[in-house]
Structure formats: C-alpha cells, structure tokens
Amino acid sequence: MMQHRGIKGQPIATHTKDGFRDRMRRITARNLKAASMKVTEMNPEKARWHCLHVLRGKEFDVENALAAANVEVFVPREKIFSIRRGKKIEAEIPRLSSYLLVRVVGSAEAFLALRHQKHVVDIVGCDAYYHVVSDNDVAVFRALSDGFQAPRMATDKTIGQGTLADIVFGPFAGFRCVVTAVKWSREARASVRIEVGQEGHGKPFDIESMPLAFLKRL
C-alpha cells in the first residue's frame, strides 16, 4: 500500500478502498451541484423528470440525501394502516417500491452524480437514453400522495403471468413489459419485467407492485 506523510507526519493511504470511496463521495457531491434546483430554475425549459432505481427500503433515505443537496426529488407515497396492541397505526410507504423521481437538467455530471449516490442502483433507461417521466404523470402522483382519491380504473382480468402488455399510465408509461405475477385484491397489482433498449442490449428491471389498471394487454 502506497502512503504519503501528512503535515504532522501521519501516514495517509492513497490506494485503499476507503480512499477510493472518499474520492467518489467528493466527486459525487461536487457533481450533484449540476443536478441541483439552482440549475433547473435557471433552465426550466430543459429540466426533465427521470426515474431512479434504488435499493428496496432505501427510497426515503435517498430522497432525504438528495433533498439535502438541493436536488428536486419525489417519492410517490401511499398510506397504510395496521393494528398494533389494539391501536390503529398509520404509516407511509413508497407507492412504487424501489423507485423515485428526480427533476434535473440532463448532463454527464448530473447523471454521474445520481448514479453514484448511495443506495442508487441505476437510472431507468439506457446509456443512450434515460426514460423521461411526463409532468402530467408526476402531478397525478403528487395528488395521490396528498390524499386525493383517484377514480377507480378498469382492469383487464385476462392479464396474468406471462402476458405481454404496454404500460399506459404512471411514471413508466411508454414501456412494454412482461407480467411475472398478479395479486388480486381491492386494487389488483402486477409484478412486471421491463427490458430497456433493443436487440437484447437493454437493462431489464423489475417492478413488484404496479396497479394492474396501468397495463394494456397486447
């Protein structure tokens, strides 16, 4: 291991895993400035919503970290209720597990910083094109998160495991998917696999709990 001497003669590691992580954290922090709301407010016509794939259970941690860096970020939420020791407990969970939305002016620096943010797996899309979420879809999910009750949407009960479908509503609208499982309940949900790109060069990703009403059978 190579070392240098600091001002007080203490060895400083320069080629360690910890040293590399520290360097990447500094680079990420610097590049996050390119993803900040200061940039989007200066260039609103160029700002777009993108979708981050994050580790399950870390959605709110990533949201808090990006918000602290002045990045516009949004985790669509839904309220759930449970009974513990005879008391009704209310909690919020991500409406789409493992995914959140960020609004940035696209640049190499901004996307690099987002991809290297702690707990982020990747940006939905491919290297040549990151998926853009429409402002209208974001507005609908904001309303749902604020408690607005959306009208019931019709579901196609013929959709099941192995069904090929188009996603016609929500942050993933425009993608084609294969249904891997369906859970029937008051609001039927589907697990789906989406392949991004063409000719097998895409990066498949899975969504575990998408409202079945978002899908249109092919």
C-alpha positions as CSV (number, residue, x, y, z in Angstrom):
1,M,0.0,0.0,0.0
2,M,1.4,3.4,-1.0
3,Q,1.4,6.1,1.7
4,H,2.3,9.7,1.9
5,R,3.2,11.7,5.0
6,G,0.7,14.3,6.2
7,I,1.6,17.7,7.8
8,K,2.1,16.1,11.2
9,G,4.0,13.0,9.9
10,Q,0.9,10.7,9.9
11,P,0.7,8.2,7.0
12,I,-2.1,8.9,4.6
13,A,-3.4,6.0,2.5
14,T,-3.9,6.8,-1.2
15,H,-4.6,3.4,-2.7
16,T,-7.2,1.8,-0.5
17,K,-10.9,1.0,-0.9
18,D,-11.7,3.6,1.7
19,G,-9.6,6.2,-0.1
20,F,-11.4,5.4,-3.4
21,R,-14.8,5.7,-1.7
22,D,-13.9,9.0,-0.2
23,R,-12.8,10.3,-3.6
24,M,-16.0,9.1,-5.2
25,R,-18.1,10.8,-2.5
26,R,-16.3,14.1,-3.1
27,I,-16.8,13.8,-6.9
28,T,-20.5,12.9,-6.4
29,A,-21.0,15.8,-4.0
30,R,-19.4,18.2,-6.5
31,N,-21.4,16.8,-9.5
32,L,-24.6,17.0,-7.6
33,K,-24.4,20.7,-8.0
34,A,-25.1,20.1,-11.7
35,A,-28.3,18.3,-10.6
36,S,-29.5,20.9,-8.2
37,M,-32.6,23.1,-8.3
38,K,-30.3,26.1,-8.9
39,V,-29.6,24.7,-12.3
40,T,-33.2,23.7,-13.0
41,E,-34.5,27.1,-12.0
42,M,-32.1,28.8,-14.4
43,N,-33.0,26.4,-17.3
44,P,-36.6,25.3,-16.6
45,E,-37.3,24.5,-20.3
46,K,-34.5,21.9,-20.2
47,A,-35.4,20.2,-16.9
48,R,-37.0,16.8,-17.1
49,W,-38.2,14.2,-14.6
50,H,-36.2,10.9,-14.5
51,C,-36.7,7.7,-12.5
52,L,-34.0,6.3,-10.2
53,H,-33.9,2.6,-9.3
54,V,-32.8,2.3,-5.7
55,L,-32.4,-0.4,-3.1
56,R,-35.6,-1.6,-1.7
57,G,-36.3,0.1,1.7
58,K,-33.9,2.9,1.0
59,E,-36.3,5.2,-1.0
60,F,-36.8,7.7,1.7
61,D,-33.1,7.7,2.6
62,V,-32.1,8.6,-0.9
63,E,-34.9,11.2,-1.1
64,N,-33.6,12.9,2.1
65,A,-30.0,12.8,0.9
66,L,-30.8,14.4,-2.5
67,A,-33.2,17.0,-0.9
68,A,-30.3,18.0,1.4
69,A,-28.2,18.5,-1.7
70,N,-31.0,20.8,-3.2
71,V,-32.0,18.3,-5.8
72,E,-35.7,18.2,-6.7
73,V,-36.8,14.7,-5.7
74,F,-40.1,13.0,-5.1
75,V,-41.1,9.6,-3.8
76,P,-44.8,8.8,-4.7
77,R,-46.4,7.7,-1.4
78,E,-49.4,5.8,-0.1
79,K,-50.8,5.5,3.4
80,I,-51.3,2.1,5.0
81,F,-53.0,1.2,8.3
82,S,-52.3,-1.6,10.7
83,I,-53.5,-2.6,14.2
84,R,-50.9,-2.9,17.0
85,R,-51.8,-3.7,20.5
86,G,-55.3,-2.6,19.8
87,K,-54.3,0.8,18.3
88,K,-54.6,1.9,14.7
89,I,-51.2,2.8,13.3
90,E,-50.8,4.9,10.2
91,A,-47.6,4.8,8.0
92,E,-46.4,5.9,4.6
93,I,-44.8,3.6,2.1
94,P,-43.5,4.1,-1.4
95,R,-46.2,3.7,-4.0
96,L,-43.7,2.1,-6.3
97,S,-41.2,0.1,-4.3
98,S,-37.5,0.7,-5.2
99,Y,-38.1,3.7,-7.4
100,L,-38.2,7.5,-7.0
101,L,-38.3,10.6,-9.3
102,V,-35.8,13.4,-9.8
103,R,-36.1,16.5,-11.9
104,V,-32.8,17.7,-13.4
105,V,-31.3,19.3,-16.4
106,G,-29.6,16.4,-18.1
107,S,-25.8,16.5,-18.2
108,A,-23.0,14.0,-17.9
109,E,-22.1,15.4,-14.4
110,A,-25.7,15.3,-13.1
111,F,-26.3,11.8,-14.3
112,L,-23.0,10.6,-13.0
113,A,-23.7,12.0,-9.5
114,L,-27.2,10.4,-9.4
115,R,-25.8,7.0,-10.4
116,H,-23.1,7.1,-7.7
117,Q,-25.4,8.3,-5.0
118,K,-25.5,5.9,-2.0
119,H,-28.2,3.2,-2.4
120,V,-28.9,4.1,-6.0
121,V,-28.8,1.1,-8.4
122,D,-29.2,3.0,-11.7
123,I,-31.2,5.5,-13.7
124,V,-34.1,3.9,-15.6
125,G,-33.3,3.7,-19.3
126,C,-30.1,3.0,-21.1
127,D,-26.8,4.9,-21.6
128,A,-28.0,6.4,-24.8
129,Y,-31.4,7.5,-23.4
130,Y,-32.7,7.8,-19.9
131,H,-36.5,7.5,-19.5
132,V,-38.4,10.8,-19.1
133,V,-41.5,10.9,-16.9
134,S,-44.1,13.4,-18.0
135,D,-45.1,16.3,-15.9
136,N,-48.7,15.2,-16.0
137,D,-47.9,11.8,-14.5
138,V,-45.8,13.4,-11.8
139,A,-48.7,15.8,-11.0
140,V,-51.2,12.9,-10.7
141,F,-48.8,11.0,-8.3
142,R,-48.4,14.2,-6.2
143,A,-52.1,14.5,-5.9
144,L,-52.4,10.8,-4.9
145,S,-49.7,11.3,-2.3
146,D,-51.6,14.3,-0.9
147,G,-54.6,12.1,-0.3
148,F,-56.6,12.7,-3.5
149,Q,-58.8,9.7,-4.2
150,A,-58.4,8.8,-7.9
151,P,-61.4,7.3,-9.7
152,R,-61.4,3.6,-9.9
153,M,-59.8,2.4,-13.1
154,A,-61.0,-0.6,-15.1
155,T,-58.6,-3.6,-15.0
156,D,-58.3,-6.3,-17.6
157,K,-58.9,-9.6,-15.8
158,T,-57.4,-11.6,-18.6
159,I,-54.0,-10.4,-17.7
160,G,-51.9,-13.0,-16.0
161,Q,-48.4,-14.4,-15.7
162,G,-46.6,-14.3,-19.0
163,T,-48.9,-11.6,-20.5
164,L,-47.2,-9.1,-22.8
165,A,-48.5,-5.6,-22.1
166,D,-48.0,-1.9,-22.7
167,I,-47.7,0.4,-19.6
168,V,-50.2,3.2,-20.4
169,F,-50.2,5.2,-17.1
170,G,-47.8,6.3,-14.4
171,P,-44.0,7.0,-14.4
172,F,-43.3,4.0,-16.6
173,A,-45.8,4.8,-19.3
174,G,-44.5,4.1,-22.7
175,F,-42.6,0.9,-21.8
176,R,-43.6,-2.6,-22.8
177,C,-43.4,-5.3,-20.2
178,V,-44.0,-9.0,-19.4
179,V,-46.2,-9.7,-16.4
180,T,-44.5,-12.1,-14.0
181,A,-47.2,-12.3,-11.3
182,V,-50.6,-10.8,-10.4
183,K,-52.0,-10.3,-7.0
184,W,-55.8,-9.9,-6.9
185,S,-57.1,-7.6,-4.1
186,R,-59.2,-4.5,-3.8
187,E,-56.7,-2.8,-6.1
188,A,-55.2,-5.6,-8.3
189,R,-51.4,-5.4,-8.6
190,A,-48.9,-6.9,-11.0
191,S,-45.2,-7.6,-10.9
192,V,-43.6,-6.9,-14.3
193,R,-40.3,-7.1,-16.0
194,I,-39.3,-4.3,-18.4
195,E,-36.5,-4.6,-20.9
196,V,-34.9,-1.3,-22.0
197,G,-33.2,-0.9,-25.3
198,Q,-33.3,-3.1,-28.4
199,E,-31.7,-6.3,-29.7
200,G,-31.0,-7.6,-26.2
201,H,-28.8,-4.8,-25.2
202,G,-31.2,-3.3,-22.7
203,K,-31.1,-3.5,-18.9
204,P,-34.1,-5.4,-17.7
205,F,-35.6,-4.2,-14.4
206,D,-38.5,-5.4,-12.3
207,I,-41.4,-3.6,-10.6
208,E,-43.0,-5.6,-7.9
209,S,-46.3,-3.8,-7.3
210,M,-47.8,-1.9,-10.2
211,P,-51.5,-1.3,-10.4
212,L,-52.9,-3.7,-12.9
213,A,-55.0,-0.8,-14.3
214,F,-51.8,0.7,-15.6
215,L,-51.4,-2.1,-18.1
216,K,-53.0,-2.7,-21.6
217,R,-52.7,-6.3,-22.9
218,L,-51.2,-6.6,-26.3
